[in-house]
Amino acid sequence: MGSVDVSVQYKGKLHTLPLVIVKGVGPSLVGRNWLQNVQFDWQEIFWSRNTALAGLLGKYSSVFSEGLGTVKMLKLPPNFQKPEVCHIFCREKVEQELDRLVQENILEPVEHSEWASPIVSVLKKRWEKRSDLWRFQANYKSCV
């Protein structure tokens, strides 16, 4: 919409910088010209803004801890979904990944369950740095 030169005082120094006015309700942005002229103390800025975040991280520390978490049993009726068709070219990879997850105690083999969700195998994008090309995930859409 336009711009106006404004006086900016930070850490005892006075600067005259252009303030760009845009339409909308988004967050304020600081341009390169501000960054070149005003030497912001980023640790002070982020520290003051992150006190609320630090409180949330402390309150829910178990959610943000390293490693895998667990879900407490929910009071829902059992839901059994048929498996999706696994293409022949990815079947071996699916079996290898399931074996790995069992070895790491992430999954537990069972003979029968009233609960089941299909596994979906997704070919990864090339920019991902892992050596294997497949991502495996459960499709819980029908359970929700």
N, C-alpha and C positions, 0 to 999 in steps of 0.2 A: 504494500500500500504506500510505502514511503520510508524515508529515513530522516533522522534529526541528530545533530551533534549534541551530546550530553556530557556533563562533567561527572567524572567517576573518581571517587576517593577510595583508595584501598591501601592499608598499611601506611598511612600518613602521606601518601603520594597522590597528587591530583593529575588526572588525565582527561583530555577531551577526545571522546571517541564517538563514532557513528552508531546509533541505535536503529536497527532495521525493524520496522513495524510491519507485521504480516497479519493476514486475515485468519481467524480461527482461534481455538482455545488450547493449542498445544503448549508444551513446555518452552521456556525461554532458552534461546541458543546463544552461545558466545562464539563470535567469528574469529578467524585467524588474526585479524588486526588487533583484537582485544588481547589475545594470547601473546602476541609479540610485544605489546606495550605494558601490560599488567602482568607482573610475575606472581601468579596465584600460588598460594601455599596449599597444594592439593591435599596433603595429609590433614591439615586443619579443616578444609572444606568437607572432605569425605568423612572425617571423624565425627564432625558435628551432625552430619546427615545420617550416619549409620548407627546412632544410638538406639533407634527403634529396631533396626535390623538385629543388632547385637542382643537386644532383649528377646526377640522372637527366636533367634538361634539358641539362646540359653534355655528358654522355656520348652522348646521342642528339640532338645539336643539329640534325643534318640532317633529322631527322623533324619537328622543331618549327619549322623555318625558314619564312619567308614564301614564298608562291608554290606552284606545283604540284610534286609530287615524281614520281619515276618508280619503276617496279617492275622489278627486275632479272629477266631471263628465268629462269623456273623450269623445272625438268626434269619437265614433265608431258606426257602425251600430248595431242595437239590435241583440241579439243572444239568442235564446230560446232552451234549451236542455231538453229532456224528463228526468224525474226522473229515477234513477236506482232502481232496485228491492230491497226492504228492506226485509231482512229475518224476519220471524215471531218472532223469539226469540229476536230481537233487536228493533222491531217497537215501543214498549212502551218506551224504553230508548230514542229513537230518538224523540218521541213526548214530553217527559219530558224535554229533552235538548232544544228543540225548544221553549217550554213554558218558560223555564228559561231565554233564550236569549231575548225573547220578554219582559219579566218582567224587565230585566236589560237595556232595550232600546238599545240593540245591534242589534236586528232585529225588523222590523216593518211589521205587517201583511198587506197584500194587497189582493184585490179580483182578480186583473188581472195585468199582467206585460208582456212587450215585452222582458224582460230580465229574464233568469233563468238558473241556473247551478245545476246539481244534487248534492245531499249530499251523501257523502261516509262515512259509519260508519266503524271504524277500531277497532278491539279488541286490547287493550293496552298490552304491555309487562308486565310481572309480577313484574319487578323491579321498575316500576313507582309507586310513593308513594300515588297517589290519590286513594280515596276509590272507585270511579266508574271505571268500566273496559272498557269504550268505549271512543273513541275520534271521534269527528265529524268534518268533513271538507268538503268544497265545491270543486268540481272537475272543475277547470277553464281551463283544458287542451284544451278542444274543442273551447274555446273562444279566445285563444291566436294565 
